[in-house]
Amino acid sequence: MFEFTSELWSFMRERKKFWLLPIVTVLVLLGSLIVLTQGSVVAPFIYTLF
């Protein structure tokens, strides 16, 4: 996972594609939210936010 992150960062730095950083961050946050809500105790509290 660290290798993928470093490759992505070097790609964005070399090609000046820093606009990708917010998109990747939001995708990671939404993905982790989906993983956390699958069969956890926190799920009812997260569903009330949406």
PyMOL Python script that loads the backbone (N, CA, C, O; Angstrom):
from pymol import cmd

cmd.read_pdbstr("""\
ATOM      1  N   MET A   1       0.819  -1.197   0.000  1.00  0.00           N
ATOM      2  CA  MET A   1       0.000   0.000   0.000  1.00  0.00           C
ATOM      3  C   MET A   1       0.865   1.263   0.000  1.00  0.00           C
ATOM      4  O   MET A   1       0.540   2.250  -0.661  1.00  0.00           O
ATOM      5  N   PHE A   2       1.960   1.219   0.744  1.00  0.00           N
ATOM      6  CA  PHE A   2       2.845   2.384   0.785  1.00  0.00           C
ATOM      7  C   PHE A   2       3.475   2.644  -0.584  1.00  0.00           C
ATOM      8  O   PHE A   2       3.674   3.796  -0.972  1.00  0.00           O
ATOM      9  N   GLU A   3       3.784   1.581  -1.304  1.00  0.00           N
ATOM     10  CA  GLU A   3       4.380   1.740  -2.634  1.00  0.00           C
ATOM     11  C   GLU A   3       3.398   2.421  -3.590  1.00  0.00           C
ATOM     12  O   GLU A   3       3.782   3.287  -4.375  1.00  0.00           O
ATOM     13  N   PHE A   4       2.135   2.021  -3.514  1.00  0.00           N
ATOM     14  CA  PHE A   4       1.114   2.640  -4.358  1.00  0.00           C
ATOM     15  C   PHE A   4       0.970   4.122  -4.040  1.00  0.00           C
ATOM     16  O   PHE A   4       0.865   4.948  -4.946  1.00  0.00           O
ATOM     17  N   THR A   5       0.964   4.458  -2.762  1.00  0.00           N
ATOM     18  CA  THR A   5       0.835   5.851  -2.347  1.00  0.00           C
ATOM     19  C   THR A   5       2.016   6.682  -2.813  1.00  0.00           C
ATOM     20  O   THR A   5       1.842   7.804  -3.289  1.00  0.00           O
ATOM     21  N   SER A   6       3.208   6.140  -2.679  1.00  0.00           N
ATOM     22  CA  SER A   6       4.389   6.892  -3.122  1.00  0.00           C
ATOM     23  C   SER A   6       4.414   7.042  -4.643  1.00  0.00           C
ATOM     24  O   SER A   6       4.828   8.084  -5.151  1.00  0.00           O
ATOM     25  N   GLU A   7       3.980   6.022  -5.370  1.00  0.00           N
ATOM     26  CA  GLU A   7       3.910   6.124  -6.832  1.00  0.00           C
ATOM     27  C   GLU A   7       2.883   7.176  -7.254  1.00  0.00           C
ATOM     28  O   GLU A   7       3.127   7.956  -8.175  1.00  0.00           O
ATOM     29  N   LEU A   8       1.739   7.192  -6.578  1.00  0.00           N
ATOM     30  CA  LEU A   8       0.709   8.173  -6.901  1.00  0.00           C
ATOM     31  C   LEU A   8       1.201   9.591  -6.622  1.00  0.00           C
ATOM     32  O   LEU A   8       0.983  10.503  -7.419  1.00  0.00           O
ATOM     33  N   TRP A   9       1.867   9.764  -5.479  1.00  0.00           N
ATOM     34  CA  TRP A   9       2.380  11.093  -5.133  1.00  0.00           C
ATOM     35  C   TRP A   9       3.450  11.544  -6.129  1.00  0.00           C
ATOM     36  O   TRP A   9       3.463  12.707  -6.532  1.00  0.00           O
ATOM     37  N   SER A  10       4.339  10.647  -6.527  1.00  0.00           N
ATOM     38  CA  SER A  10       5.378  11.029  -7.501  1.00  0.00           C
ATOM     39  C   SER A  10       4.766  11.350  -8.857  1.00  0.00           C
ATOM     40  O   SER A  10       5.240  12.245  -9.557  1.00  0.00           O
ATOM     41  N   PHE A  11       3.710  10.621  -9.234  1.00  0.00           N
ATOM     42  CA  PHE A  11       3.017  10.926 -10.492  1.00  0.00           C
ATOM     43  C   PHE A  11       2.405  12.323 -10.443  1.00  0.00           C
ATOM     44  O   PHE A  11       2.556  13.107 -11.379  1.00  0.00           O
ATOM     45  N   MET A  12       1.707  12.632  -9.335  1.00  0.00           N
ATOM     46  CA  MET A  12       1.065  13.938  -9.222  1.00  0.00           C
ATOM     47  C   MET A  12       2.092  15.064  -9.164  1.00  0.00           C
ATOM     48  O   MET A  12       1.862  16.143  -9.712  1.00  0.00           O
ATOM     49  N   ARG A  13       3.202  14.824  -8.515  1.00  0.00           N
ATOM     50  CA  ARG A  13       4.231  15.861  -8.402  1.00  0.00           C
ATOM     51  C   ARG A  13       4.931  16.088  -9.743  1.00  0.00           C
ATOM     52  O   ARG A  13       5.224  17.225 -10.113  1.00  0.00           O
ATOM     53  N   GLU A  14       5.195  15.009 -10.461  1.00  0.00           N
ATOM     54  CA  GLU A  14       5.918  15.123 -11.726  1.00  0.00           C
ATOM     55  C   GLU A  14       5.054  15.755 -12.813  1.00  0.00           C
ATOM     56  O   GLU A  14       5.536  16.586 -13.583  1.00  0.00           O
ATOM     57  N   ARG A  15       3.796  15.373 -12.881  1.00  0.00           N
ATOM     58  CA  ARG A  15       2.917  15.844 -13.936  1.00  0.00           C
ATOM     59  C   ARG A  15       2.080  17.065 -13.530  1.00  0.00           C
ATOM     60  O   ARG A  15       1.245  17.528 -14.306  1.00  0.00           O
ATOM     61  N   LYS A  16       2.301  17.583 -12.321  1.00  0.00           N
ATOM     62  CA  LYS A  16       1.577  18.753 -11.809  1.00  0.00           C
ATOM     63  C   LYS A  16       0.058  18.515 -11.802  1.00  0.00           C
ATOM     64  O   LYS A  16      -0.718  19.382 -12.203  1.00  0.00           O
ATOM     65  N   LYS A  17      -0.338  17.352 -11.350  1.00  0.00           N
ATOM     66  CA  LYS A  17      -1.754  16.989 -11.281  1.00  0.00           C
ATOM     67  C   LYS A  17      -2.228  17.011  -9.833  1.00  0.00           C
ATOM     68  O   LYS A  17      -2.783  16.028  -9.343  1.00  0.00           O
ATOM     69  N   PHE A  18      -2.012  18.122  -9.155  1.00  0.00           N
ATOM     70  CA  PHE A  18      -2.388  18.220  -7.747  1.00  0.00           C
ATOM     71  C   PHE A  18      -3.895  18.306  -7.549  1.00  0.00           C
ATOM     72  O   PHE A  18      -4.368  18.158  -6.422  1.00  0.00           O
ATOM     73  N   TRP A  19      -4.656  18.539  -8.602  1.00  0.00           N
ATOM     74  CA  TRP A  19      -6.105  18.575  -8.493  1.00  0.00           C
ATOM     75  C   TRP A  19      -6.666  17.180  -8.228  1.00  0.00           C
ATOM     76  O   TRP A  19      -7.819  17.045  -7.819  1.00  0.00           O
ATOM     77  N   LEU A  20      -5.860  16.141  -8.459  1.00  0.00           N
ATOM     78  CA  LEU A  20      -6.306  14.775  -8.183  1.00  0.00           C
ATOM     79  C   LEU A  20      -6.349  14.470  -6.685  1.00  0.00           C
ATOM     80  O   LEU A  20      -7.078  13.572  -6.263  1.00  0.00           O
ATOM     81  N   LEU A  21      -5.591  15.191  -5.890  1.00  0.00           N
ATOM     82  CA  LEU A  21      -5.496  14.907  -4.454  1.00  0.00           C
ATOM     83  C   LEU A  21      -6.845  15.007  -3.737  1.00  0.00           C
ATOM     84  O   LEU A  21      -7.164  14.094  -2.975  1.00  0.00           O
ATOM     85  N   PRO A  22      -7.654  16.046  -3.925  1.00  0.00           N
ATOM     86  CA  PRO A  22      -8.955  16.060  -3.247  1.00  0.00           C
ATOM     87  C   PRO A  22      -9.885  14.942  -3.705  1.00  0.00           C
ATOM     88  O   PRO A  22     -10.654  14.407  -2.906  1.00  0.00           O
ATOM     89  N   ILE A  23      -9.817  14.589  -4.980  1.00  0.00           N
ATOM     90  CA  ILE A  23     -10.668  13.522  -5.493  1.00  0.00           C
ATOM     91  C   ILE A  23     -10.288  12.187  -4.865  1.00  0.00           C
ATOM     92  O   ILE A  23     -11.160  11.429  -4.439  1.00  0.00           O
ATOM     93  N   VAL A  24      -9.004  11.899  -4.805  1.00  0.00           N
ATOM     94  CA  VAL A  24      -8.537  10.651  -4.204  1.00  0.00           C
ATOM     95  C   VAL A  24      -8.874  10.622  -2.717  1.00  0.00           C
ATOM     96  O   VAL A  24      -9.263   9.579  -2.191  1.00  0.00           O
ATOM     97  N   THR A  25      -8.731  11.748  -2.041  1.00  0.00           N
ATOM     98  CA  THR A  25      -9.034  11.810  -0.609  1.00  0.00           C
ATOM     99  C   THR A  25     -10.509  11.530  -0.346  1.00  0.00           C
ATOM    100  O   THR A  25     -10.844  10.774   0.566  1.00  0.00           O
ATOM    101  N   VAL A  26     -11.386  12.130  -1.134  1.00  0.00           N
ATOM    102  CA  VAL A  26     -12.820  11.908  -0.953  1.00  0.00           C
ATOM    103  C   VAL A  26     -13.183  10.457  -1.254  1.00  0.00           C
ATOM    104  O   VAL A  26     -14.000   9.865  -0.549  1.00  0.00           O
ATOM    105  N   LEU A  27     -12.588   9.885  -2.285  1.00  0.00           N
ATOM    106  CA  LEU A  27     -12.866   8.486  -2.603  1.00  0.00           C
ATOM    107  C   LEU A  27     -12.418   7.554  -1.492  1.00  0.00           C
ATOM    108  O   LEU A  27     -13.118   6.595  -1.169  1.00  0.00           O
ATOM    109  N   VAL A  28     -11.265   7.823  -0.905  1.00  0.00           N
ATOM    110  CA  VAL A  28     -10.775   6.994   0.201  1.00  0.00           C
ATOM    111  C   VAL A  28     -11.676   7.143   1.420  1.00  0.00           C
ATOM    112  O   VAL A  28     -11.980   6.153   2.085  1.00  0.00           O
ATOM    113  N   LEU A  29     -12.104   8.355   1.720  1.00  0.00           N
ATOM    114  CA  LEU A  29     -12.991   8.569   2.861  1.00  0.00           C
ATOM    115  C   LEU A  29     -14.343   7.883   2.665  1.00  0.00           C
ATOM    116  O   LEU A  29     -14.858   7.263   3.596  1.00  0.00           O
ATOM    117  N   LEU A  30     -14.918   7.986   1.476  1.00  0.00           N
ATOM    118  CA  LEU A  30     -16.188   7.323   1.221  1.00  0.00           C
ATOM    119  C   LEU A  30     -16.049   5.808   1.249  1.00  0.00           C
ATOM    120  O   LEU A  30     -16.937   5.110   1.739  1.00  0.00           O
ATOM    121  N   GLY A  31     -14.948   5.303   0.731  1.00  0.00           N
ATOM    122  CA  GLY A  31     -14.706   3.862   0.777  1.00  0.00           C
ATOM    123  C   GLY A  31     -14.557   3.354   2.189  1.00  0.00           C
ATOM    124  O   GLY A  31     -15.086   2.296   2.528  1.00  0.00           O
ATOM    125  N   SER A  32     -13.844   4.090   3.017  1.00  0.00           N
ATOM    126  CA  SER A  32     -13.691   3.672   4.407  1.00  0.00           C
ATOM    127  C   SER A  32     -15.014   3.780   5.158  1.00  0.00           C
ATOM    128  O   SER A  32     -15.276   2.975   6.052  1.00  0.00           O
ATOM    129  N   LEU A  33     -15.851   4.754   4.817  1.00  0.00           N
ATOM    130  CA  LEU A  33     -17.164   4.872   5.427  1.00  0.00           C
ATOM    131  C   LEU A  33     -18.041   3.674   5.076  1.00  0.00           C
ATOM    132  O   LEU A  33     -18.775   3.166   5.924  1.00  0.00           O
ATOM    133  N   ILE A  34     -17.965   3.233   3.845  1.00  0.00           N
ATOM    134  CA  ILE A  34     -18.734   2.058   3.422  1.00  0.00           C
ATOM    135  C   ILE A  34     -18.250   0.809   4.146  1.00  0.00           C
ATOM    136  O   ILE A  34     -19.057  -0.016   4.574  1.00  0.00           O
ATOM    137  N   VAL A  35     -16.954   0.671   4.281  1.00  0.00           N
ATOM    138  CA  VAL A  35     -16.408  -0.499   4.975  1.00  0.00           C
ATOM    139  C   VAL A  35     -16.798  -0.487   6.447  1.00  0.00           C
ATOM    140  O   VAL A  35     -17.110  -1.534   7.013  1.00  0.00           O
ATOM    141  N   LEU A  36     -16.784   0.678   7.067  1.00  0.00           N
ATOM    142  CA  LEU A  36     -17.131   0.769   8.481  1.00  0.00           C
ATOM    143  C   LEU A  36     -18.606   0.490   8.743  1.00  0.00           C
ATOM    144  O   LEU A  36     -18.958  -0.037   9.798  1.00  0.00           O
ATOM    145  N   THR A  37     -19.470   0.838   7.795  1.00  0.00           N
ATOM    146  CA  THR A  37     -20.900   0.658   8.027  1.00  0.00           C
ATOM    147  C   THR A  37     -21.364  -0.766   7.775  1.00  0.00           C
ATOM    148  O   THR A  37     -22.489  -1.104   8.143  1.00  0.00           O
ATOM    149  N   GLN A  38     -20.576  -1.585   7.185  1.00  0.00           N
ATOM    150  CA  GLN A  38     -20.973  -2.954   6.889  1.00  0.00           C
ATOM    151  C   GLN A  38     -20.938  -3.803   8.153  1.00  0.00           C
ATOM    152  O   GLN A  38     -19.888  -4.321   8.533  1.00  0.00           O
ATOM    153  N   GLY A  39     -22.060  -3.938   8.784  1.00  0.00           N
ATOM    154  CA  GLY A  39     -22.192  -4.828   9.930  1.00  0.00           C
ATOM    155  C   GLY A  39     -21.504  -4.351  11.183  1.00  0.00           C
ATOM    156  O   GLY A  39     -21.022  -5.174  11.960  1.00  0.00           O
ATOM    157  N   SER A  40     -21.440  -3.073  11.408  1.00  0.00           N
ATOM    158  CA  SER A  40     -20.796  -2.589  12.618  1.00  0.00           C
ATOM    159  C   SER A  40     -21.828  -1.946  13.536  1.00  0.00           C
ATOM    160  O   SER A  40     -22.973  -1.716  13.148  1.00  0.00           O
ATOM    161  N   VAL A  41     -21.409  -1.668  14.731  1.00  0.00           N
ATOM    162  CA  VAL A  41     -22.274  -1.036  15.710  1.00  0.00           C
ATOM    163  C   VAL A  41     -22.472   0.439  15.383  1.00  0.00           C
ATOM    164  O   VAL A  41     -23.453   1.046  15.811  1.00  0.00           O
ATOM    165  N   VAL A  42     -21.557   1.007  14.638  1.00  0.00           N
ATOM    166  CA  VAL A  42     -21.598   2.433  14.317  1.00  0.00           C
ATOM    167  C   VAL A  42     -22.594   2.722  13.198  1.00  0.00           C
ATOM    168  O   VAL A  42     -22.953   3.880  12.987  1.00  0.00           O
ATOM    169  N   ALA A  43     -23.045   1.707  12.481  1.00  0.00           N
ATOM    170  CA  ALA A  43     -23.895   1.895  11.303  1.00  0.00           C
ATOM    171  C   ALA A  43     -25.148   2.735  11.565  1.00  0.00           C
ATOM    172  O   ALA A  43     -25.419   3.634  10.769  1.00  0.00           O
ATOM    173  N   PRO A  44     -25.928   2.504  12.621  1.00  0.00           N
ATOM    174  CA  PRO A  44     -27.122   3.355  12.812  1.00  0.00           C
ATOM    175  C   PRO A  44     -26.791   4.832  13.004  1.00  0.00           C
ATOM    176  O   PRO A  44     -27.564   5.696  12.592  1.00  0.00           O
ATOM    177  N   PHE A  45     -25.668   5.125  13.615  1.00  0.00           N
ATOM    178  CA  PHE A  45     -25.295   6.523  13.803  1.00  0.00           C
ATOM    179  C   PHE A  45     -24.859   7.175  12.504  1.00  0.00           C
ATOM    180  O   PHE A  45     -25.100   8.365  12.300  1.00  0.00           O
ATOM    181  N   ILE A  46     -24.225   6.422  11.629  1.00  0.00           N
ATOM    182  CA  ILE A  46     -23.794   6.971  10.341  1.00  0.00           C
ATOM    183  C   ILE A  46     -24.993   7.177   9.427  1.00  0.00           C
ATOM    184  O   ILE A  46     -25.039   8.149   8.674  1.00  0.00           O
ATOM    185  N   TYR A  47     -25.969   6.265   9.487  1.00  0.00           N
ATOM    186  CA  TYR A  47     -27.153   6.405   8.641  1.00  0.00           C
ATOM    187  C   TYR A  47     -27.965   7.639   9.009  1.00  0.00           C
ATOM    188  O   TYR A  47     -28.641   8.208   8.152  1.00  0.00           O
ATOM    189  N   THR A  48     -27.912   8.060  10.262  1.00  0.00           N
ATOM    190  CA  THR A  48     -28.661   9.254  10.635  1.00  0.00           C
ATOM    191  C   THR A  48     -28.030  10.530  10.082  1.00  0.00           C
ATOM    192  O   THR A  48     -28.694  11.564   9.999  1.00  0.00           O
ATOM    193  N   LEU A  49     -26.769  10.463   9.708  1.00  0.00           N
ATOM    194  CA  LEU A  49     -26.117  11.646   9.130  1.00  0.00           C
ATOM    195  C   LEU A  49     -26.631  11.906   7.718  1.00  0.00           C
ATOM    196  O   LEU A  49     -26.688  13.052   7.273  1.00  0.00           O
ATOM    197  N   PHE A  50     -27.000  10.847   7.024  1.00  0.00           N
ATOM    198  CA  PHE A  50     -27.448  10.999   5.650  1.00  0.00           C
ATOM    199  C   PHE A  50     -28.944  10.867   5.585  1.00  0.00           C
ATOM    200  O   PHE A  50     -29.526  10.965   4.505  1.00  0.00           O
TER     201      PHE A  50
END
""", "prot")
cmd.dss("prot")
cmd.show_as("cartoon", "prot")
cmd.util.cbc("prot")
cmd.orient("prot")
